Amino acid sequence: MPVPASPTPPDDADLVRAYQGGSEGAATELVRRHGAPVARFLVGLGADYADIDDLVQETFFRAFRRIAGWRGDAGFRSWIFTIASNALKDEHRRRKARRSVPLEDHDLPSRDNPESAFAVRETERRLVAALQTLPRLQREVFLLRAQQGIEYPEIATTLGTTAGAARVHFHHAVKRLKEMIA
């Protein structure tokens, strides 16, 4: 008795069309096929090992947001490698743009002074509580800008707003936080 031939797995173009038609399984298969090669590619470009998972995830987020931009004349893997390369470049620019403010020993609370350590913990507790009271958009803009060091145009893209609106939300968040912590 002849063994039936196994069906040919769908190619990348078929998976892209299926994803555009609403198939989450197609997206999962694209990530399964190309995730490890993208990670190896990023390592080869000099990405920090600690950042690889985040960069791969960012690559696929960007790819799926822009899937209509893939024309199919180039291979899907080539297209996704271009996106990965750009994500890594953006990460390098973000890190370069972040300012580090070195702390001198006199800036740190003294371990010999329980009052100082308590004051730091109390301020931190009030800040965390105050953050929770901010409107969602103000909180997200504040955390992306202050905690992650992301620039306003990228914040705007991430949150679906404008760079000007992101600046306004950040300004209002800082003002409210100062009022609540002081």
C-alpha distance (Angstrom), angle and dihedral (degrees) to the residues before:
residue distance angle dihedral
M1 . . .
P2 3.84 . .
V3 3.79 118.6 .
P4 3.79 111.2 -121.0
A5 3.78 112.9 -115.4
S6 3.75 114.0 -108.9
P7 3.77 114.0 -114.8
T8 3.77 116.5 -99.6
P9 3.79 110.4 -105.3
P10 3.79 114.1 -115.3
D11 3.78 116.1 -95.3
D12 3.80 122.9 -126.0
A13 3.80 93.2 -93.3
D14 3.82 90.1 54.5
L15 3.81 90.3 49.4
V16 3.80 92.1 49.0
R17 3.81 90.8 51.7
A18 3.81 90.2 47.3
Y19 3.83 90.6 50.2
Q20 3.80 90.7 49.4
G21 3.79 86.4 51.7
G22 3.80 90.4 56.4
S23 3.81 103.6 -91.3
E24 3.80 110.0 145.2
G25 3.81 87.4 -177.3
A26 3.80 88.8 64.3
A27 3.80 90.1 55.1
T28 3.79 90.2 48.9
E29 3.80 90.4 51.9
L30 3.82 92.1 49.6
V31 3.79 90.1 52.0
R32 3.80 91.2 46.3
R33 3.80 91.5 50.9
H34 3.77 98.5 43.7
G35 3.82 107.1 23.9
A36 3.81 97.7 87.8
P37 3.82 94.2 43.5
V38 3.82 89.8 49.9
A39 3.81 89.8 50.8
R40 3.82 91.5 50.0
F41 3.80 89.7 47.3
L42 3.82 91.5 52.4
V43 3.81 91.6 48.4
G44 3.78 88.0 51.4
L45 3.80 89.5 53.1
G46 3.79 89.6 55.0
A47 3.81 102.3 -99.5
D48 3.79 115.3 161.6
Y49 3.78 111.7 -102.5
A50 3.80 89.3 -128.8
D51 3.82 89.9 59.8
I52 3.80 99.4 46.1
D53 3.82 98.1 94.7
D54 3.80 92.0 48.1
L55 3.80 92.3 46.6
V56 3.80 93.0 49.0
Q57 3.79 89.8 49.1
E58 3.81 91.4 48.1
T59 3.80 89.9 48.5
F60 3.79 92.6 55.6
F61 3.81 93.1 42.7
R62 3.80 88.8 55.3
A63 3.79 92.6 43.8
F64 3.79 94.4 51.8
R65 3.80 91.7 45.8
R66 3.81 89.3 52.8
I67 3.78 99.8 33.5
A68 3.81 91.1 125.8
G69 3.82 87.0 63.3
W70 3.79 92.2 65.9
R71 3.78 104.2 95.8
G72 3.78 96.4 -172.5
D73 3.81 93.9 -127.2
A74 3.81 89.0 105.1
G75 3.77 122.1 46.2
F76 3.78 117.6 -89.3
R77 3.80 90.3 -123.3
S78 3.82 91.9 54.4
W79 3.80 89.7 49.6
I80 3.79 93.2 48.8
F81 3.83 91.0 47.1
T82 3.80 88.4 56.5
I83 3.79 89.6 52.4
A84 3.82 90.7 47.4
S85 3.80 91.1 50.4
N86 3.80 90.7 51.2
A87 3.82 91.4 47.6
L88 3.80 89.5 53.5
K89 3.81 91.6 48.1
D90 3.80 89.9 50.2
E91 3.81 90.1 50.3
H92 3.81 90.9 51.3
R93 3.82 90.6 49.5
R94 3.81 91.4 48.9
R95 3.77 91.9 51.0
K96 3.76 92.2 46.6
A97 3.82 90.5 50.1
R98 3.79 93.9 50.6
R99 3.71 112.4 97.7
S100 3.75 118.5 -139.5
V101 3.72 115.8 -149.7
P102 3.77 108.2 -158.5
L103 3.76 115.7 -138.9
E104 3.73 117.1 -136.6
D105 3.76 119.2 -146.6
H106 3.79 90.1 -105.7
D107 3.83 89.7 58.2
L108 3.79 92.9 60.5
P109 3.77 122.7 82.4
S110 3.75 111.8 -101.0
R111 3.77 115.9 -111.3
D112 3.76 87.0 -145.2
N113 3.78 91.2 59.2
P114 3.82 112.3 69.3
E115 3.81 90.7 -176.9
S116 3.78 91.5 59.6
A117 3.82 93.1 47.7
F118 3.80 90.1 47.5
A119 3.82 91.3 50.5
V120 3.81 91.0 52.6
R121 3.82 92.4 48.7
E122 3.79 91.1 46.4
T123 3.81 92.9 50.7
E124 3.79 90.0 48.4
R125 3.82 90.8 50.3
R126 3.81 91.5 49.8
L127 3.81 91.2 47.9
V128 3.81 92.5 52.1
A129 3.81 90.9 47.5
A130 3.81 92.0 46.6
L131 3.81 91.5 50.4
Q132 3.79 89.4 57.7
T133 3.80 91.0 57.2
L134 3.81 94.7 55.0
P135 3.79 118.6 99.6
R136 3.81 110.6 -96.0
L137 3.81 96.3 -106.1
Q138 3.81 93.9 47.6
R139 3.81 90.5 48.6
E140 3.81 93.3 48.4
V141 3.81 93.9 46.5
F142 3.80 90.9 47.0
L143 3.81 93.6 50.2
L144 3.81 93.9 44.8
R145 3.80 91.7 49.4
A146 3.81 103.3 35.1
Q147 3.78 101.3 31.2
Q148 3.81 102.0 31.0
G149 3.81 99.9 29.0
I150 3.79 93.2 -131.7
E151 3.80 117.6 162.5
Y152 3.81 121.7 -117.5
P153 3.83 98.1 -107.5
E154 3.80 90.9 55.8
I155 3.80 91.7 44.2
A156 3.81 87.8 52.6
T157 3.80 91.4 51.6
T158 3.79 92.6 45.8
L159 3.80 94.4 49.5
G160 3.79 98.7 35.0
T161 3.79 96.8 -115.3
T162 3.81 137.0 101.3
A163 3.79 127.7 -82.8
G164 3.81 89.5 -117.4
A165 3.79 92.0 52.6
A166 3.81 89.8 48.1
R167 3.82 89.6 54.2
V168 3.80 90.7 50.3
H169 3.82 92.2 48.8
F170 3.80 90.3 49.0
H171 3.81 91.8 49.1
H172 3.82 92.0 50.0
A173 3.80 91.7 46.1
V174 3.81 92.6 51.9
K175 3.80 91.4 46.9
R176 3.83 92.9 50.1
L177 3.79 93.2 44.7
K178 3.81 91.6 51.0
E179 3.81 89.8 51.0
M180 3.80 93.0 48.9
I181 3.79 96.9 44.7
A182 3.79 99.1 41.8
